[in-house]
Amino acid sequence: LNTAKGFIFQVDENDNLLHWRKRICQLNDSCDMRPIVWKFIYNEKNWMKFYAKVSGDIASLAVDGFIDGIWIENQCFTQQEIYNLSLQILQACGLRFTTAEYIACPSCGRTQYNIEELLHEIKSQTFHLRNLKIGVMGCIVNGPGEMADADYGVIGSGKGKVCLYKGQTQVLTNIDQVTAVEKLIELIKQYGDWIEK
């Protein structure tokens, strides 16, 4: 659909996106910079397959800067499920942030605290902080490098103990895991990055 305000490109799940990429290049060559909204229509009934397909389709266009808006349809899922998926994809592509982002390691033998439990607790308390990136790392060996671009971080420092970071700066050491979430929230508030739910 071509309107004075922009384009709506309708893509069915079996379409080849290469055709649409060529169309965008033609528009760019003609200096037509009107916004493009992509309407993706799917019939996939399996949520995981749908999730993977739509994520791949949108991400492949988003990383090249070809998306101004998305519109996803699939009669097999609710509007709320599709809306939530849309927000997750836009956030993963760096186009719109609606929740905090998390960087977490899978843990290894060096991890001496319950990283999965702490990550879950941190997410439940900080999910609404949409402008923050929070790292939760198992140990000091790889943790600082893996969370290099995080605003705040938690890194294991011993049996049941963690250290808290603001950016790459360690600000609290040897915090008990049981109080780590509370201390992290205090730290976020101290630096003025906390917002109420």
Secondary structure in CASP SS format (residue, H / E / C, confidence):
PFRMAT SS
TARGET T0000
AUTHOR 0000-0000-0000
METHOD secondary structure of the structure
MODEL  1
L C 1.00
N E 1.00
T C 1.00
A C 1.00
K C 1.00
G C 1.00
F E 1.00
I E 1.00
F E 1.00
Q E 1.00
V E 1.00
D E 1.00
E C 1.00
N C 1.00
D C 1.00
N C 1.00
L H 1.00
L H 1.00
H H 1.00
W H 1.00
R H 1.00
K H 1.00
R H 1.00
I H 1.00
C H 1.00
Q H 1.00
L H 1.00
N H 1.00
D H 1.00
S C 1.00
C C 1.00
D C 1.00
M C 1.00
R C 1.00
P C 1.00
I E 1.00
V E 1.00
W E 1.00
K E 1.00
F E 1.00
I E 1.00
Y E 1.00
N C 1.00
E C 1.00
K C 1.00
N C 1.00
W H 1.00
M H 1.00
K H 1.00
F H 1.00
Y H 1.00
A H 1.00
K H 1.00
V H 1.00
S H 1.00
G H 1.00
D H 1.00
I H 1.00
A H 1.00
S H 1.00
L H 1.00
A H 1.00
V C 1.00
D C 1.00
G C 1.00
F C 1.00
I C 1.00
D C 1.00
G E 1.00
I E 1.00
W E 1.00
I E 1.00
E E 1.00
N E 1.00
Q C 1.00
C C 1.00
F C 1.00
T C 1.00
Q H 1.00
Q H 1.00
E H 1.00
I H 1.00
Y H 1.00
N H 1.00
L H 1.00
S H 1.00
L H 1.00
Q H 1.00
I H 1.00
L H 1.00
Q H 1.00
A H 1.00
C C 1.00
G C 1.00
L C 1.00
R C 1.00
F C 1.00
T C 1.00
T C 1.00
A C 1.00
E E 1.00
Y E 1.00
I E 1.00
A E 1.00
C C 1.00
P C 1.00
S C 1.00
C C 1.00
G C 1.00
R C 1.00
T C 1.00
Q C 1.00
Y C 1.00
N C 1.00
I H 1.00
E H 1.00
E H 1.00
L H 1.00
L H 1.00
H H 1.00
E H 1.00
I H 1.00
K H 1.00
S H 1.00
Q H 1.00
T H 1.00
F C 1.00
H C 1.00
L C 1.00
R C 1.00
N C 1.00
L C 1.00
K E 1.00
I E 1.00
G E 1.00
V E 1.00
M E 1.00
G C 1.00
C C 1.00
I C 1.00
V C 1.00
N C 1.00
G H 1.00
P H 1.00
G H 1.00
E H 1.00
M C 1.00
A C 1.00
D C 1.00
A C 1.00
D C 1.00
Y E 1.00
G E 1.00
V E 1.00
I E 1.00
G E 1.00
S E 1.00
G E 1.00
K C 1.00
G C 1.00
K E 1.00
V E 1.00
C E 1.00
L E 1.00
Y E 1.00
K E 1.00
G C 1.00
Q C 1.00
T E 1.00
Q E 1.00
V E 1.00
L E 1.00
T E 1.00
N E 1.00
I E 1.00
D E 1.00
Q H 1.00
V H 1.00
T H 1.00
A H 1.00
V H 1.00
E H 1.00
K H 1.00
L H 1.00
I H 1.00
E H 1.00
L H 1.00
I H 1.00
K H 1.00
Q H 1.00
Y C 1.00
G C 1.00
D C 1.00
W C 1.00
I C 1.00
E C 1.00
K C 1.00
END
